[in-house]
Amino acid sequence: MSMSRQRRSSRRQTITTTHPEHQWVATEITIKLVINGILSAVALFSLFKLIPYQWSQQAQLKEIRVEIEETEKRVSQLRNDFRHNFDPYKIDKVMEEQSPRLQPTQRRIFWLN
């Protein structure tokens, strides 16, 4: 029995006594975990701060798109007016619209009750 007691006590001694190498590895792992935890927390904090900024940017982008659509409609109308006013085939009609004068071959008609 003394043999088995010696083995047990030697096992306990090897388990309880730690080598400096093991302590260094454990310390290194602990430091890495702490640093990675801090970096993760900073990253999450930064993301949470950026979310409202992203929402405001999306709202501004939506407003700009609405303004672009309105401006494109206005530009389209102005182009149509320009084409109408400077079309060489419609020059007589444009002159008639723009001025009170009539062509010499035309006469004014006044309706009376």
Secondary structure, DSSP 8 states (H G I E B T S, - for coil): -HHHHHHHHHHHHHHHS--HHHHHHHHHHHHHHHHHHHHHHHHHHHHHHHHHHHHHHHHHHHHHHHHHHHHHHHHHHHHHHHHHHT-GGGHHHHHHHH-S---TT--------
